[in-house]
Structure formats: C-alpha cells, structure tokens
Amino acid sequence: MAIYLIIPLRQETVEIDTAITSIIDEQDRFQLQGNSGWLVRFAGTTKEVSDKIGITGQKEGEAATLGSALVTPVTSYYGRGPADMWEWLKIRFEQ
C-alpha cells in the first residue's frame, strides 16, 4: 500500500481530522506533531484517497465541506521528528 502525506491548507483542521479518523483505520494513519497533517497508508491513488476522505470527489456544483488540503505520495523521507513517526514510516514502508 502507498503512504500519503495529507496537509490541511487552512488553520482549522477539525473537519479533515474527523474525516481521517473516522474513515482510515487507526493502524493506517499517523497524525503529525502540532496537528500539522497526517501520514496515511492507503491502497489506491492520490485522487482516490482524497475522494475517500472527502477532500475532493463531490458532485459537480456541490461545495467541498472539508476545505483545501495537499495530498501527495511519500516515496522517501528524511528530516527531524519524533521517534514514533520514523518507526511508523519504517514499518509501513517495509510491509
């Protein structure tokens, strides 16, 4: 399964957070520190995960309720962050 980085593009993230926690299984999601976004493991494309969560995929003329977000696949990673985030990524990439 692919891993995606989902970053809300507005300050208020409750709607996206609620959608992700209700739709994506706990073992397939990891909330980034500071509530700055999510890592999500999903068997599908970038568009499919965005539609599943409800960021996109509304019928024509229907307004999006979750606000804007960036959804991008994670193919490699590097940086500084909490140990549990690195462990989550490592384990999911190896599965």
C-alpha positions as CSV (number, residue, x, y, z in Angstrom):
1,M,0.0,0.0,0.0
2,A,1.1,3.5,-0.7
3,I,1.8,6.1,2.0
4,Y,0.4,9.6,1.6
5,L,1.1,12.9,3.3
6,I,-2.1,14.9,3.8
7,I,-1.7,18.5,4.9
8,P,-4.7,20.8,5.5
9,L,-4.3,24.2,3.9
10,R,-6.3,26.2,6.4
11,Q,-5.8,26.8,10.1
12,E,-8.9,24.9,11.3
13,T,-8.3,21.2,10.8
14,V,-11.1,19.6,12.8
15,E,-13.2,18.6,9.7
16,I,-10.3,16.8,8.0
17,D,-9.0,15.3,11.2
18,T,-12.5,13.9,12.0
19,A,-12.9,12.5,8.4
20,I,-9.5,10.8,8.5
21,T,-10.0,9.3,12.0
22,S,-13.5,8.0,11.0
23,I,-12.6,6.6,7.6
24,I,-8.9,5.4,7.9
25,D,-8.1,2.6,10.3
26,E,-6.0,3.5,13.3
27,Q,-3.0,1.4,12.1
28,D,-3.1,3.1,8.7
29,R,-2.9,6.7,10.0
30,F,-0.4,8.8,11.9
31,Q,-1.1,12.4,13.0
32,L,1.9,14.7,12.6
33,Q,3.1,16.7,15.6
34,G,1.3,20.0,16.1
35,N,-1.7,18.7,14.3
36,S,0.1,19.8,11.1
37,G,-1.1,16.9,8.9
38,W,-1.3,13.2,8.5
39,L,0.5,10.2,7.1
40,V,-2.0,7.8,5.7
41,R,-1.5,4.3,4.3
42,F,-4.0,3.6,1.5
43,A,-4.4,1.1,-1.3
44,G,-5.2,3.5,-4.1
45,T,-4.2,6.6,-5.9
46,T,-3.7,10.1,-4.6
47,K,-7.1,11.1,-6.1
48,E,-8.8,8.0,-4.6
49,V,-7.6,8.7,-1.1
50,S,-8.6,12.4,-1.4
51,D,-12.1,11.4,-2.6
52,K,-12.4,8.7,0.1
53,I,-11.7,11.2,2.8
54,G,-14.0,13.8,1.2
55,I,-11.4,16.5,0.3
56,T,-12.4,16.0,-3.3
57,G,-15.0,13.9,-5.2
58,Q,-18.1,16.0,-4.6
59,K,-20.7,16.0,-7.4
60,E,-20.4,18.9,-9.8
61,G,-21.7,22.1,-8.3
62,E,-21.5,20.7,-4.8
63,A,-19.3,22.5,-2.3
64,A,-16.5,20.7,-0.5
65,T,-17.0,20.6,3.2
66,L,-13.5,19.8,4.4
67,G,-11.6,22.7,2.9
68,S,-8.4,22.6,1.0
69,A,-5.6,20.1,1.5
70,L,-2.4,18.9,-0.1
71,V,-2.3,15.1,-0.8
72,T,0.9,13.7,-2.0
73,P,2.5,10.3,-2.1
74,V,5.6,9.7,0.1
75,T,8.3,7.8,-1.8
76,S,11.2,8.7,0.5
77,Y,11.7,10.6,3.7
78,Y,14.3,12.5,5.7
79,G,14.2,15.1,8.4
80,R,13.8,15.6,12.1
81,G,10.8,14.5,14.1
82,P,9.6,12.2,16.9
83,A,10.9,8.6,17.0
84,D,7.4,7.2,16.8
85,M,6.8,8.9,13.4
86,W,10.0,7.4,11.9
87,E,9.1,4.0,13.3
88,W,5.6,4.2,11.8
89,L,7.1,5.1,8.4
90,K,9.8,2.5,8.5
91,I,7.3,-0.3,9.4
92,R,4.7,0.7,6.8
93,F,7.4,1.0,4.0
94,E,8.6,-2.5,4.9
95,Q,5.1,-4.1,4.8
